Amino acid sequence: MSELTIESVKARWNEVLDALLESDRIAWLAFFDARIVSVAAGIITISFSDVSKLGGDHNFRMARNPKYLLLLQAKIESIFGQPFEVLEI
């Protein structure tokens, strides 16, 4: 199993989002605006901070159904061929 870089994950992130959209549109809506912050040791860290859009953080982690995070992780595994935990900051 090869170590993925942030660049390689970013290059294929739209594939992950497209796969998510095919399975569950609400899950796609929950994550389509996430930014990849880092990729290391089996963890992809995402953030919803974008000062150009809402002037700060717009992460609704507390309101998001946990099954969406599991579905996102499953789609990441299907695209990259290895499991990743997704950490939201």
N, CA and C atoms as a LAMMPS dump frame, in Angstrom:
ITEM: TIMESTEP
0
ITEM: NUMBER OF ATOMS
267
ITEM: BOX BOUNDS ff ff ff
-5.0000000000000000e+02 5.0000000000000000e+02
-5.0000000000000000e+02 5.0000000000000000e+02
-5.0000000000000000e+02 5.0000000000000000e+02
ITEM: ATOMS id mol type element x y z
1 1 1 N 0.85 -1.178 0
2 1 2 C 0 0 0
3 1 3 C 0.892 1.236 0
4 2 1 N 0.76 2.082 -1.009
5 2 2 C 1.616 3.257 -1.121
6 2 3 C 1.035 4.435 -0.345
7 3 1 N 1.932 5.293 0.078
8 3 2 C 1.54 6.488 0.827
9 3 3 C 1.052 7.546 -0.165
10 4 1 N -0.15 8.007 0.016
11 4 2 C -0.674 9.054 -0.854
12 4 3 C -0.234 10.421 -0.358
13 5 1 N -0.102 11.347 -1.282
14 5 2 C 0.254 12.724 -0.94
15 5 3 C -0.994 13.592 -1.016
16 6 1 N -0.902 14.764 -0.434
17 6 2 C -2.03 15.693 -0.502
18 6 3 C -2.332 16.051 -1.961
19 7 1 N -1.298 16.161 -2.76
20 7 2 C -1.491 16.501 -4.173
21 7 3 C -2.243 15.408 -4.913
22 8 1 N -1.888 14.141 -4.631
23 8 2 C -2.564 13.044 -5.33
24 8 3 C -4.018 12.906 -4.891
25 9 1 N -4.303 13.191 -3.634
26 9 2 C -5.689 13.14 -3.156
27 9 3 C -6.483 14.305 -3.747
28 10 1 N -5.901 15.495 -3.73
29 10 2 C -6.599 16.65 -4.317
30 10 3 C -6.887 16.428 -5.804
31 11 1 N -5.96 15.797 -6.505
32 11 2 C -6.123 15.571 -7.942
33 11 3 C -7.313 14.663 -8.251
34 12 1 N -7.678 13.801 -7.297
35 12 2 C -8.777 12.862 -7.53
36 12 3 C -9.989 13.126 -6.635
37 13 1 N -9.983 14.239 -5.91
38 13 2 C -11.064 14.525 -4.964
39 13 3 C -12.418 14.618 -5.658
40 14 1 N -12.455 15.158 -6.866
41 14 2 C -13.739 15.243 -7.575
42 14 3 C -14.302 13.859 -7.884
43 15 1 N -13.436 12.869 -8.088
44 15 2 C -13.909 11.496 -8.272
45 15 3 C -14.598 10.994 -7.001
46 16 1 N -14.007 11.324 -5.863
47 16 2 C -14.608 10.936 -4.581
48 16 3 C -15.979 11.593 -4.444
49 17 1 N -16.036 12.886 -4.73
50 17 2 C -17.304 13.615 -4.604
51 17 3 C -18.349 13.1 -5.593
52 18 1 N -17.921 12.78 -6.818
53 18 2 C -18.861 12.231 -7.805
54 18 3 C -19.429 10.893 -7.335
55 19 1 N -18.567 10.042 -6.772
56 19 2 C -19.025 8.749 -6.248
57 19 3 C -19.989 8.947 -5.086
58 20 1 N -19.696 9.931 -4.252
59 20 2 C -20.575 10.248 -3.129
60 20 3 C -21.931 10.726 -3.635
61 21 1 N -21.923 11.577 -4.642
62 21 2 C -23.168 12.095 -5.226
63 21 3 C -24.014 10.965 -5.807
64 22 1 N -23.374 9.99 -6.439
65 22 2 C -24.118 8.854 -7.002
66 22 3 C -24.823 8.042 -5.921
67 23 1 N -24.236 8.007 -4.719
68 23 2 C -24.809 7.216 -3.63
69 23 3 C -25.822 7.977 -2.796
70 24 1 N -25.509 9.252 -2.528
71 24 2 C -26.352 10.003 -1.592
72 24 3 C -26.129 11.499 -1.789
73 25 1 N -27.116 12.157 -2.359
74 25 2 C -26.986 13.594 -2.653
75 25 3 C -26.82 14.428 -1.379
76 26 1 N -27.474 14.044 -0.301
77 26 2 C -27.35 14.801 0.953
78 26 3 C -25.929 14.669 1.502
79 27 1 N -25.357 13.473 1.416
80 27 2 C -23.964 13.285 1.849
81 27 3 C -23.033 14.148 1
82 28 1 N -23.282 14.195 -0.296
83 28 2 C -22.478 15.038 -1.181
84 28 3 C -22.586 16.506 -0.767
85 29 1 N -23.798 16.951 -0.48
86 29 2 C -23.983 18.334 -0.039
87 29 3 C -23.235 18.627 1.258
88 30 1 N -23.138 17.62 2.109
89 30 2 C -22.466 17.802 3.398
90 30 3 C -20.961 18.018 3.244
91 31 1 N -20.372 17.514 2.145
92 31 2 C -18.918 17.559 2.01
93 31 3 C -18.388 18.236 0.756
94 32 1 N -19.243 18.649 -0.159
95 32 2 C -18.74 19.162 -1.431
96 32 3 C -17.881 20.412 -1.266
97 33 1 N -18.047 21.138 -0.187
98 33 2 C -17.312 22.381 0.009
99 33 3 C -16.105 22.225 0.938
100 34 1 N -15.79 21.002 1.311
101 34 2 C -14.644 20.765 2.201
102 34 3 C -13.339 20.989 1.446
103 35 1 N -12.349 21.471 2.161
104 35 2 C -11.007 21.67 1.621
105 35 3 C -10.08 20.645 2.267
106 36 1 N -9.261 20.001 1.473
107 36 2 C -8.298 19.049 2.019
108 36 3 C -7.138 19.836 2.609
109 37 1 N -6.867 19.585 3.886
110 37 2 C -5.815 20.291 4.612
111 37 3 C -4.535 19.468 4.646
112 38 1 N -4.672 18.162 4.899
113 38 2 C -3.486 17.312 4.957
114 38 3 C -3.862 15.857 4.713
115 39 1 N -2.845 15.098 4.329
116 39 2 C -2.977 13.662 4.123
117 39 3 C -1.733 13.031 4.743
118 40 1 N -1.936 12.222 5.784
119 40 2 C -0.79 11.597 6.453
120 40 3 C -1.252 10.43 7.305
121 41 1 N -0.48 9.361 7.301
122 41 2 C -0.688 8.219 8.201
123 41 3 C -2.134 7.718 8.22
124 42 1 N -2.729 7.58 7.04
125 42 2 C -4.078 7.039 6.966
126 42 3 C -5.181 7.995 7.372
127 43 1 N -4.864 9.288 7.448
128 43 2 C -5.856 10.293 7.839
129 43 3 C -5.885 11.403 6.794
130 44 1 N -7.079 11.7 6.319
131 44 2 C -7.287 12.871 5.464
132 44 3 C -7.983 13.904 6.327
133 45 1 N -7.349 15.048 6.479
134 45 2 C -7.924 16.129 7.276
135 45 3 C -8.58 17.125 6.338
136 46 1 N -9.846 17.455 6.647
137 46 2 C -10.585 18.418 5.833
138 46 3 C -11.023 19.593 6.702
139 47 1 N -11.236 20.712 6.033
140 47 2 C -11.688 21.92 6.717
141 47 3 C -12.76 22.581 5.863
142 48 1 N -13.606 23.317 6.525
143 48 2 C -14.651 24.052 5.823
144 48 3 C -14.411 25.549 5.877
145 49 1 N -13.241 25.961 6.323
146 49 2 C -12.905 27.381 6.398
147 49 3 C -12.668 27.929 5.005
148 50 1 N -13.303 29.015 4.703
149 50 2 C -13.104 29.69 3.424
150 50 3 C -13.515 31.146 3.61
151 51 1 N -12.549 31.962 3.921
152 51 2 C -12.854 33.355 4.233
153 51 3 C -13.444 34.099 3.045
154 52 1 N -13.235 33.621 1.839
155 52 2 C -13.79 34.32 0.682
156 52 3 C -15.281 34.062 0.497
157 53 1 N -15.818 33.024 1.171
158 53 2 C -17.233 32.71 0.999
159 53 3 C -18.098 33.214 2.146
160 54 1 N -17.791 32.773 3.355
161 54 2 C -18.657 33.122 4.477
162 54 3 C -17.922 33.883 5.572
163 55 1 N -16.719 34.29 5.3
164 55 2 C -15.969 35.034 6.297
165 55 3 C -15.49 34.175 7.45
166 56 1 N -15.377 32.881 7.247
167 56 2 C -14.891 32.023 8.32
168 56 3 C -15.327 30.585 8.157
169 57 1 N -15.351 29.914 9.258
170 57 2 C -15.672 28.483 9.287
171 57 3 C -17.169 28.268 9.087
172 58 1 N -17.518 27.34 8.215
173 58 2 C -18.92 26.97 8.031
174 58 3 C -19.06 25.455 8.111
175 59 1 N -18.464 24.889 9.136
176 59 2 C -18.509 23.453 9.374
177 59 3 C -19.715 23.133 10.253
178 60 1 N -20.586 22.295 9.756
179 60 2 C -21.786 21.926 10.493
180 60 3 C -21.671 20.501 11.021
181 61 1 N -20.46 20.131 11.468
182 61 2 C -20.178 18.773 11.935
183 61 3 C -21.188 18.306 12.966
184 62 1 N -21.564 19.15 13.891
185 62 2 C -22.482 18.753 14.957
186 62 3 C -23.876 18.424 14.409
187 63 1 N -24.256 19.033 13.295
188 63 2 C -25.578 18.803 12.72
189 63 3 C -25.574 17.702 11.66
190 64 1 N -24.386 17.338 11.186
191 64 2 C -24.272 16.36 10.106
192 64 3 C -24.483 14.94 10.627
193 65 1 N -25.219 14.158 9.895
194 65 2 C -25.46 12.765 10.247
195 65 3 C -24.141 11.989 10.15
196 66 1 N -23.743 11.263 11.189
197 66 2 C -22.468 10.521 11.169
198 66 3 C -22.364 9.503 10.033
199 67 1 N -23.497 9.032 9.527
200 67 2 C -23.431 8.058 8.433
201 67 3 C -22.821 8.669 7.178
202 68 1 N -22.915 9.995 7.021
203 68 2 C -22.339 10.64 5.848
204 68 3 C -20.821 10.579 5.876
205 69 1 N -20.239 10.723 7.045
206 69 2 C -18.788 10.621 7.18
207 69 3 C -18.334 9.195 6.847
208 70 1 N -19.081 8.207 7.295
209 70 2 C -18.753 6.817 6.983
210 70 3 C -18.861 6.552 5.479
211 71 1 N -19.863 7.131 4.855
212 71 2 C -20.021 6.969 3.413
213 71 3 C -18.874 7.652 2.664
214 72 1 N -18.478 8.831 3.105
215 72 2 C -17.342 9.525 2.497
216 72 3 C -16.086 8.669 2.609
217 73 1 N -15.842 8.116 3.775
218 73 2 C -14.667 7.274 3.979
219 73 3 C -14.714 6.041 3.077
220 74 1 N -15.894 5.466 2.892
221 74 2 C -16.041 4.309 2.007
222 74 3 C -15.73 4.686 0.56
223 75 1 N -16.17 5.858 0.131
224 75 2 C -15.898 6.303 -1.245
225 75 3 C -14.414 6.591 -1.429
226 76 1 N -13.784 7.159 -0.421
227 76 2 C -12.338 7.394 -0.489
228 76 3 C -11.609 6.067 -0.652
229 77 1 N -12.008 5.077 0.127
230 77 2 C -11.374 3.756 0.03
231 77 3 C -11.595 3.137 -1.351
232 78 1 N -12.79 3.301 -1.901
233 78 2 C -13.058 2.715 -3.215
234 78 3 C -12.248 3.4 -4.317
235 79 1 N -12.005 4.69 -4.192
236 79 2 C -11.238 5.424 -5.206
237 79 3 C -9.74 5.16 -5.065
238 80 1 N -9.235 5.174 -3.837
239 80 2 C -7.789 5.076 -3.615
240 80 3 C -7.306 3.675 -3.263
241 81 1 N -8.237 2.759 -3.043
242 81 2 C -7.846 1.387 -2.777
243 81 3 C -7.25 1.146 -1.407
244 82 1 N -7.446 2.074 -0.5
245 82 2 C -6.982 1.907 0.86
246 82 3 C -7.855 2.742 1.804
247 83 1 N -8.021 2.274 3.027
248 83 2 C -8.896 2.999 3.955
249 83 3 C -8.233 4.261 4.494
250 84 1 N -9.045 5.25 4.738
251 84 2 C -8.617 6.5 5.361
252 84 3 C -9.657 6.915 6.37
253 85 1 N -9.21 7.449 7.473
254 85 2 C -10.081 8.137 8.406
255 85 3 C -10.161 9.573 7.93
256 86 1 N -11.319 10.186 8.05
257 86 2 C -11.468 11.595 7.705
258 86 3 C -11.633 12.372 8.99
259 87 1 N -10.774 13.341 9.178
260 87 2 C -10.79 14.194 10.355
261 87 3 C -11.262 15.577 9.939
262 88 1 N -12.302 16.064 10.579
263 88 2 C -12.824 17.398 10.268
264 88 3 C -12.284 18.4 11.287
265 89 1 N -11.706 19.482 10.777
266 89 2 C -11.247 20.538 11.695
267 89 3 C -11.93 21.845 11.357
